[in-house]
Structure formats: C-alpha cells, structure tokens
Amino acid sequence: MKPTSLLLILMGLFSFTTQVSADKAVFAGGCFWCMESDFEKLEGVTDVISGFTGGTLKNPTYNGNHEGHYEAVEITYDPSIVSYSELLAHFWVNIDPFDDKGQFCDKGYSYLSAIFVANSEEKQLAEASKAQVTTQFPNQAVVTPILSASTFYPIQGNESYHQDYYKNNPVRYKYYRWNCGRDQRLKAIWGDKATQK
C-alpha cells in the first residue's frame, strides 16, 4: 500500500471518529448564565456556549437588539457518555415548564424556555420527554415549545464576559441566582429531582 493511500485512510478514520464522538444540542431556559452552569456540571458535556437563537434578526446582541431571539445555550456533548434523552431529562428539571412569561425572575420573550431540535430523531425524543412531563403534571399546562433549530449566535466581542460568567464572577452569579429564586422554584416543582448546585 502506498504511504499516501494509508494516510488518506487514516485521515478518513480520524474524521469519522471526530464526527461520532461529539454532538450538539440547543436549549433555552431563561438566563443563559444559569443554563451554562447547570449543563457544564453534567458528565459527558464538553462545552456550553451562551448565545441567542430562534429569531430572524442577524447578529443579535445582549445590550443591543435581540428581538425575536431566545437566550439559549449550545451544548457540545459526547453521546457515548451522555445521550440526547439524558440531556432532555436534565433540561426539564432545570426549568419551570409552566411559565409562559419567562423564567423565574426574568420575564420577557428572550427568557422563555424552548427545545431546539435539529432533526426528526431529536424531535421525536423531545416530544416523548415533553409528554412525560405533561403526564407527571396533569393539572398544569406545559408551555415549553419544541422548535426547529435555526442559526445559533454565540455571545462574543465586548459582550463575551457572558461566557463562563458563573466561573469568572462567582459571587455576583450566586447572588443573582439566589435573588432570582431559581433554585427555590426548581425545588418546589421537581423536589429531589432538581439538580443540586
């Protein structure tokens, strides 16, 4: 076998391995600082990026115009360690699925919860997970929608301080989270299923 042929085979194997060892999921659950913190603690998650998605406006910004967009996180994960279904289960116990005004103390369209699905398999799994939550709470309306994925815009530039905010500003982050009542509400809804922070 020629060295060039062997190199091409090895490159093909490496490319295939890279593709199957990492995948992405996009969720909106109110404050992206909190969602980033909650998902980065999950085994199998390798990266979580804060940003915007769901709207038609190009290049939305936090302090400028992000009309029509949700605050969201893009999660990179290893499906051999954590499945998309497990990400969905983790998502639900970190949101208030009954709030049609926002999440916790943050109100307004950009703070609404949502699941953004990239394909029919994700859509099927998301619908099944939502059905389980609906069954668990038969007397309450689960308002979190399942939407088709669209362009995800990471927070960047002079607003990049939003990335890893909980790590870089732990005192301010904990103060915000406590005063927002996020964990208290999660505990009231989910009990012991609520993620321990």
VMD Tcl script that draws the C-alpha trace (Angstrom):
set ca {
  {0.00 0.00 0.00}
  {1.31 3.44 -0.90}
  {2.01 5.83 2.01}
  {-0.41 8.34 0.53}
  {-3.21 5.74 0.47}
  {-2.55 4.82 4.10}
  {-2.55 8.49 5.06}
  {-5.91 9.04 3.33}
  {-7.42 6.04 5.14}
  {-6.13 7.27 8.50}
  {-7.45 10.77 7.82}
  {-10.84 9.30 6.94}
  {-10.92 7.26 10.14}
  {-9.95 10.29 12.22}
  {-12.65 12.38 10.57}
  {-15.27 9.70 11.20}
  {-14.22 9.32 14.84}
  {-14.41 13.07 15.38}
  {-17.92 13.23 13.93}
  {-19.35 10.43 16.06}
  {-17.66 11.44 19.33}
  {-19.28 14.88 19.66}
  {-22.74 16.23 19.05}
  {-24.61 19.45 19.81}
  {-27.91 20.35 21.45}
  {-29.57 23.74 21.89}
  {-31.87 24.65 24.77}
  {-33.35 27.87 26.12}
  {-34.13 28.05 29.83}
  {-34.08 31.67 30.82}
  {-30.77 33.16 31.96}
  {-28.01 31.57 29.89}
  {-25.53 32.01 32.77}
  {-27.58 29.52 34.77}
  {-28.13 27.09 31.91}
  {-24.41 27.14 31.15}
  {-23.60 26.40 34.78}
  {-26.18 23.61 35.06}
  {-25.11 21.78 31.90}
  {-21.34 22.13 32.31}
  {-21.63 20.07 35.51}
  {-23.16 17.14 33.57}
  {-20.79 14.27 32.78}
  {-20.26 13.90 29.04}
  {-20.79 17.59 28.30}
  {-17.56 19.05 26.94}
  {-18.60 22.65 26.25}
  {-21.53 25.02 26.75}
  {-21.76 28.33 24.88}
  {-24.18 31.15 25.73}
  {-25.91 32.94 22.89}
  {-29.13 33.66 21.04}
  {-31.30 31.65 18.65}
  {-34.82 31.29 17.34}
  {-35.24 34.70 15.73}
  {-34.66 36.10 12.26}
  {-32.51 39.07 13.26}
  {-28.88 38.53 12.23}
  {-26.08 39.02 14.75}
  {-28.21 39.78 17.83}
  {-26.51 41.40 20.81}
  {-27.29 41.37 24.51}
  {-27.17 45.12 25.09}
  {-28.44 45.96 21.63}
  {-31.15 44.31 19.57}
  {-32.00 40.63 20.09}
  {-35.71 40.92 19.32}
  {-37.33 37.60 18.46}
  {-34.46 35.56 19.87}
  {-34.26 33.36 22.94}
  {-31.34 33.41 25.37}
  {-30.01 29.92 24.78}
  {-27.07 27.59 25.20}
  {-25.35 25.38 22.64}
  {-24.15 22.22 24.33}
  {-21.38 20.05 22.92}
  {-21.54 16.54 24.31}
  {-20.15 13.05 23.87}
  {-23.10 10.75 23.04}
  {-21.11 7.73 24.21}
  {-21.23 9.20 27.74}
  {-24.50 11.15 27.83}
  {-27.42 10.70 25.45}
  {-29.69 13.35 23.99}
  {-32.52 11.87 26.08}
  {-30.44 12.37 29.23}
  {-29.78 15.98 28.21}
  {-33.53 16.47 27.84}
  {-34.17 14.99 31.29}
  {-31.56 17.34 32.74}
  {-33.09 20.28 30.88}
  {-36.59 19.76 32.29}
  {-35.51 19.69 35.95}
  {-33.61 22.95 35.42}
  {-36.56 24.99 34.11}
  {-40.08 25.98 35.08}
  {-42.06 24.40 32.22}
  {-45.29 26.16 33.25}
  {-44.11 29.79 32.97}
  {-45.36 31.46 29.79}
  {-43.86 34.86 30.72}
  {-40.18 33.91 31.07}
  {-38.17 32.03 33.66}
  {-38.07 32.76 37.38}
  {-37.38 36.48 37.98}
  {-36.54 37.12 34.30}
  {-39.60 37.92 32.22}
  {-39.96 38.66 28.54}
  {-39.76 36.80 25.25}
  {-35.99 36.24 25.29}
  {-36.25 34.45 28.66}
  {-38.84 31.87 27.57}
  {-37.90 28.20 27.65}
  {-37.65 26.09 24.48}
  {-36.08 22.98 23.00}
  {-34.49 23.47 19.56}
  {-34.35 20.25 17.55}
  {-32.01 19.71 14.61}
  {-33.59 16.59 13.09}
  {-36.52 14.17 13.26}
  {-34.82 11.94 15.85}
  {-34.28 14.86 18.24}
  {-37.86 15.99 17.64}
  {-39.24 12.55 18.46}
  {-37.15 12.31 21.66}
  {-38.10 15.86 22.69}
  {-41.79 15.19 22.15}
  {-41.56 11.98 24.20}
  {-39.81 13.81 27.04}
  {-42.40 16.60 26.98}
  {-45.18 14.01 27.08}
  {-43.63 12.50 30.21}
  {-43.57 15.91 31.91}
  {-47.17 16.56 30.85}
  {-48.22 13.20 32.33}
  {-46.35 13.99 35.55}
  {-48.23 17.29 35.93}
  {-51.73 16.60 34.56}
  {-53.27 19.71 36.12}
  {-50.75 22.20 34.72}
  {-50.04 23.33 31.16}
  {-46.50 22.60 29.96}
  {-45.80 25.63 27.79}
  {-42.19 24.92 26.73}
  {-42.28 24.56 22.92}
  {-40.27 22.25 20.68}
  {-38.94 24.34 17.80}
  {-36.82 23.70 14.73}
  {-33.20 24.66 15.21}
  {-32.01 27.81 13.49}
  {-28.77 29.78 13.48}
  {-27.15 29.95 16.91}
  {-25.33 33.23 17.59}
  {-22.73 32.96 20.38}
  {-22.28 35.98 22.61}
  {-18.94 37.46 21.58}
  {-16.89 40.61 21.22}
  {-17.29 43.17 24.00}
  {-20.17 41.05 25.39}
  {-18.07 37.90 25.73}
  {-17.99 38.37 29.51}
  {-21.31 36.46 29.45}
  {-19.41 33.28 28.55}
  {-18.50 31.35 31.72}
  {-20.00 34.15 33.80}
  {-20.65 31.81 36.72}
  {-16.95 30.83 36.80}
  {-15.50 34.29 36.32}
  {-17.92 36.13 38.62}
  {-18.94 33.51 41.22}
  {-20.09 35.93 43.94}
  {-22.22 38.04 41.61}
  {-23.58 34.93 39.90}
  {-24.62 33.25 43.15}
  {-26.17 36.49 44.40}
  {-28.19 36.83 41.17}
  {-29.27 33.19 41.16}
  {-30.41 33.24 44.78}
  {-32.30 36.52 44.44}
  {-33.93 35.32 41.24}
  {-35.43 32.41 43.18}
  {-34.38 29.88 40.56}
  {-33.32 27.04 42.83}
  {-36.19 27.60 45.23}
  {-38.72 27.32 42.39}
  {-36.98 24.28 40.89}
  {-37.12 22.54 44.26}
  {-40.83 23.39 44.57}
  {-41.58 21.86 41.14}
  {-39.19 18.94 40.94}
  {-38.36 18.12 44.57}
  {-35.29 15.91 44.84}
  {-35.02 15.69 41.04}
  {-33.93 19.33 40.96}
  {-30.24 19.49 40.20}
  {-28.08 20.19 43.24}
  {-26.00 23.30 42.62}
}
mol new
graphics top color blue
foreach p $ca { graphics top sphere $p radius 0.5 }
foreach p [lrange $ca 0 end-1] q [lrange $ca 1 end] { graphics top cylinder $p $q radius 0.2 }
display resetview
